[in-house]
Amino acid sequence: MTLTNGTPRKPKALAAGSRLGVFAPASPADSVGMIAGLAELKRHGFQVVSNQDSKVEGYFAGAQLERLNAFLGAVNSEHVDGLVALRGGYGSNYLLDFELEKSLANPKITVGFSDLTTLQIYLWQRCSWVTFYGPMVAAGLNAGAGTRKGYDENSFLQAITNTTGGWKLRLKGDAVLAGLALGRVVGGCMTLVEATIGTPWELDTRDSILILEDRAMKPYQVDRVLMHLKQAGKLEGVKGIVLGEFPESEPVVPGAPSVREVCARLLRPLGVPIVFGAAVGHTSRPMLTIPLGVNARLYAEGEGTLEFLEAAVTA
């Protein structure tokens, strides 16, 4: 397993007028969603100077090399200040076949969630890049700020513009096990965190505040993933856990355990602070933006709070 050297590489902060590249490493999006998301970025004063143009190939936004070159072209361009993914779906893992770390220059803000977890974990483990688990052009930004299936504007802007740190984020969940934890925030979409096990970029979860969220998983499927993480040693040394709300994940039969009950049964014995139902990733509520790779303090009480002890971006 290739680990980071422990020193995060932080991208430069964005500001009004910053130039953004939109890339699609996974699945395509419809034009209506894309146009609405681009308009939202422009509302914040950002310029969209690069938008991936590739021919849809099955359930991919383009051929493998087209998606790879679109990402590398944007991330290495002196005319692009930050990157926002178009949407998730499936396919980001194909980019990892090309030893990306050999082709990357300086870190740039990279925002996405869901399938982007694969790329974000790779960038952390291989390159020590701080990235951002948050809304995408056609998955969050398109619905607007503060709306159903939209995004939380304050956390989005704090994450990508705040160069001082020390800001707090209300998680809007509830404590499964109360307490206080200090750790480095890592994680993302649960099944994709699991999928890194056995790869050279397997996620190192030691001393972390671990984010785990997903959608359309039956409680027994969540159980299976958590058991795999436990048996693979991924829960050892974790300092705190933040769980999403797991929409579309109702029990198979009436009276069977819920996802929350499964998580409580398997994770409470760890004895670390746990918050369930945070508005992260797949959620019908305004999606929070979480910097990955920075130190934070988790307050597991009430609806839960993450306090970021350092900035995720530099001036």
Secondary structure, DSSP 8 states (H G I E B T S, - for coil): -----S--B--B---TT-EEEEE-SS----HHHHHHHHHHHHHTT-EEEEE-----BTTBSS-HHHHHHHHHHHHT-TT--EEEES--SS-GGGGGGG-GGGG--S--EEEE-TTHHHHHHHHHHHH-B-EEE--BTTBBGGG-BTSTT-B-HHHHHHHHH-SS---EEE--SEEEE-EEEEEEEEEEEHHHHHHTTTSTT----TTEEEEEE-SS--HHHHHHHHHHHHHTTTTTT--EEEEE--TT---SSTTS--HHHHHHHHHGGG-S-EEEEESBSS-SS-BB-EEESSEEEEEESTT-EEEESS-SSB-
